[in-house]
């Protein structure tokens, strides 16, 4: 099993590979396992430190898919890439059966947008020995953006992530990454507060992943559709890196890798 290696002062890049027909930014682009495997190789070659593969869209308003369909989409791709790329693979799923199948196929990390609230997901991670990414989401994809409300979004997200990390650690899971869930049941103001105060989540003592790539809040601020949000993505990722993000999860790996090289160099000489 490949282990994600962290280096002080270096922001890691998680490349996104959606093998879905309906993801908000790149749905349908990598429809077949062969096309998806080629794209996965490209992501690795462009400088990603981690490859995140998902077979069920979690965009606002999306409907769930069956475990059979999700497995049909992701398992052949994981099998095709696990022995070919030198970086860890994470499986983006909230279904315990898919998590188990994916690790058996070669995945190294389980990325659960529901925060491992299902005890069966915790068990799947513990038994497999995989690392985990624990994300916060208010509600569910179908309804999460209807009217998200918090008293203090950062405090509430931090407390949720701390509790889920504690439950995973108690089950024997040792490699835990936290994700505040930008855009998952959050308004524009909530997203900005989480990025600005990311250090409060990092203070929990776990690595933090920021997934702001091409998100709607960037379009709200700067205009443009998902594929026109690269500059805004780089700005959000740079702010995240300065505020405590250890990993940025992005669609545009090559461009964001270069941006992080500059951001990390500036951070290294800060007084």
N, C-alpha and C positions, 0 to 999 in steps of 0.2 A: 504494500500500500504506500503510495506517494504521500509525503508530508509537506505541507505548505511551509516554506522557510521564510521567516521574517528577518529583516536586517534593519538595525537602528537607523533612522533617518531616511529610509527608502520606502516610498509609497508603492505598494504592490498593485498590479492591474489584474482584475478579473474580467475576462472576455465573455460576452453574452452570446450564446448560441440557442436561439429559439427554433424548435422544430414544430411549429404550430402554424395553422392557417390564419390565425386571427390575433396575433400579438400586435400591440398598438403601433409599433415602429417598423418591424421587419417580418410581419406575419406572411407566410407562404413563400418566402424567398428560398428557403432550404427545405423543400417539400419532401425530397426522397432521402433515404439514409446515405446514399452515395454523395449527393450534393451537400448534405449536412456534414459528412466526414471531411470533404474537401474544405469546407468553410472552417471547420474545427482546426485543421492543419494550418490554414491561413492565420487564424487567430493566434495560434502558438508561435508561428514564424514572425508575426508582427510584434511579439514581445510580451504576450500575456504571461502572468505567473500562475493563473488559475483559469480553467475553462468551466463555465457554468451552463449546463444543458437543461433545457426545460421543454416539456411536452404538453403543458396546459397553460393557456393564457390566463394572466391575472390582471389584465387591464380592467379599468372600471367598467362595470356592466357585463363582464364576461360570464358565460355559463360554464359550469364544470363539465368535464369529460369523464368517461368511464375509465377504470383502471386498465381494462383491456386495450382501449384506444391509446391511452397515454403510454403504456408499455410498448405497444406497437411502434410508436413514434420514437421513443428514446433509447430503448435497449439495444437495437442494432447499431445505433450511432456510437454508444458508449463502447460496445464490443469492438467496433472498427477503429476507435481512437485510443483505447486504453494502452495498447502496446506500442503505439506509433508516436505519441507525443510524450515529452519528458516532464510535463507539468501535471499537477493533480487535476482531477475532474470532479466537479460537484454536480449532484443531481438536484434540480429544483422541483421539489414535489412535496405534497402534504399527505400522500397516501403511503402507509407503512409497507404494503406489498410492493409498490414501485421502488421504495427506498431499498428494500432487501434485494430485489432483483437487480437494481442498478449497482449496488456494491458488489454483488456476485459477478456482474458483468465487467467490473473494473473501476467503478466510481470510488472516490476516496473521501468525499465529504457529502453530507446530506444537508440541503438548504431548504428549510421549511418556512414558508411565508406566514404560517399560522403560529409560529413560535413554539412548536413542540407541545402544544396544549393537549394533544392526543397522547395518552400514556403508551399507546402502541408504537408511536413514532420514537419516543424515548427508548423503548425496548429495542426497536430496530437498530438504533444508533449504538446502544450499549452492547448488544450482541455482536454486531458487525465490526466494532472497533473503529468505525469511521469518525472523522471529525464532523462538526456541525456548524451551520450558520443559523442563528436564531433571529428571526425578524419580528417586528411589531406590526400588527395591522388592527385597526379598529373596524369591526364588522367583517364583511366578506366581500370579495370582488364585485359581486352583482350589485351591492348596495352601499359600499364603503364611502363613496363620495357624495352620498345624498345630503348629509348634514352633520359632518364630524364636529364634535364638541369636546373640549378639554378645559379643565380649570388651569392647569399648567402642563402643556404638552410635553415638555422636556422631562419634567419630574415624573409624570405618569408613564411615559415610554421607558425611562430609566428604571423605574420600579418594576415594571412588567419584565423587562429584560433581565434584571437582577434575579427575580424570582424564577424565571425559566432556566437561567444558567445554573442556579442552585439545585433545581430539580434534576437537571441533566448530570451535574457533577455528583449528586448523591447516588445516581444510577451507575456511576463509573465512567461517564464520558469525560475525557480530559482535554480534548482539543475543541474549544468553543470560541466562536466568533459572533459578535453582536451586530445587528443591523437595525437602525431606527425605523426603517420602512418609509422612506420618502415617497409621498404620493399615495400611500395605502391608508385611506381614512384620515387624510389631512388636508387642510386648506393651504392656500399660498402662504399665509402667515405662519401656520404650523411648520411647514417645510423650512421656511427661512429661519425660524427659531431653532429648529433641530440642527441645522447646519452651523449656525452661529454658536450654539452652545454644545457642540458635539463633544467637547472636552469633558463635560459632566458625565456623559455616558462612558467615555474612555476611562474615567476615573474609577469605574467598577473593576478595572484590572484585566479586562479581556480585550483582544484586538477588535477593532470596529471596522465594518465595511459600510461604505456609503454608496447607495444606488440612486444617483440623480440623473443618469444618462437619458437625454432626450425627453425628460418628463414634462408634463403639461405645465407645471409652474414656470418652467423656463420660457415656454411659449407665451404665457400670460405676462411675463416681464419684458421679453424681448421680441415677441412676435415669431411667426413662422411655424410650419408643421414639424412633425418629429424629425424628418431628415434635414431640417434647416436649423437645428438646435445645437450644432457642434460647439460653436463659440460659447454659448451659454452653459453647455455641459462642462467645458474646460474651466470656465469661471467658477462654477459650483464645486467642481472637484478640487480646484486649487484652494478655495476657501475651506473645503473639508479637510484637505491635507494639513493646512495651517492650524486647524482647530481640533485635530486629533484622529482623523481617519487613517487607518493603517492600509486599507484596501479601497480602491474605487472600482465599482462594477460598471462597465461601459460597453457600448456597441462599437465605438471607434477606437480600437486598441492602439494602432500606430500613432495617431494624432495625440491621444491622451498620454501615451507613454512619453512622448517628447515633452509635453507640457509638464509632466511630473518630474522629469529630469531637471527642468529649470526651477520648478517650485521647490523641489527637495534641496537643490544647491543653495537657494536663497534661505531656506529654513536653517540650513547647516551653519550659516554665519550670523544668524540673528543674535543680538545681545539680550 
